[in-house]
């Protein structure tokens, strides 16, 4: 097998590997949050991730961003896509929201992205009627599931205005961060770019962590959650997201988020016995149909 064939195969597999890794982020939050406050956990996660990236950058001879403008743009995306997004998700889970529901709320990102791109126009701005139908179906699936969680959510898996607001904060942060990165961040090595983003996220998150009164209670679950957060999610998932945004159209890349909730719901059901009702299945089916409409290539004559 030639190197070109292997590279093409890896590029095709990247989105699906990303979906699988990204889905575990909501599961890890459920494992870690009973034993730690959200901002303290994330501050430690960012610090450990930076310590992993720095020797990798040094050994590989990776170049850093070339000017202060690039550092600034990467810092903005770091605050949005790490501090804002992860802070919102983890705080929502700490406040009682289930893994599946938090994933589903953040999964509305493609709708916001498509609306913005359509409004701005340009090469990526055109969203076809079929794609709009898919985006709206995904939104309908989200509404269906969330409405039932308000009525029937149980302990550790319910929606209220506090955790819903935190999840919406995460949603807007990842959406704006993705669009900002696509618009302003020039292509550079993912390792140095991710490190700059993490440094900015740590600067914002650490003061919030120092205000938390709950202490971190280290045990097997917390250590496992931290290890996977650093190695799997930050070094793996965040790096893949950076590469996907740099290589693909923003609307299609973010539509992959619609595939995260079904994966998360299945894992959460297996691990935490989070209920999967008829309405949950119907909502997930709508999102799956929606993403298929968004990412399906147009017919050629």
Buried (B, 14 or more C-beta within 10 A) or exposed (E): EEEEEEEEEEEEEBBEEBBBBBBBBBBBBBBBBBBBBBBBBBBBBBBBBBEBBEEEBEEEEBEBBEEEEBBBBBBBBBBBBBBBBBBBBBBBBBBBBBBBBBBBBBBBBBBBBBBBBBEEEEEBBEBEEEBBBBBBBBBBBBBBBBEBBEEEBEEBBBBEEEBBBBBBBBBBBBBBBBBBBBEBBEEBBBBBBBBBBBBBBBBBBBEBBEEBEEEBEEEEBBEEBBEBBBEBBBBBBBBBBBBBBBEBBBBBBBBBBBBBBBBBBBBBBEEBEBBBEEBBEBBBBBBBBBBBBBBEEEEEE
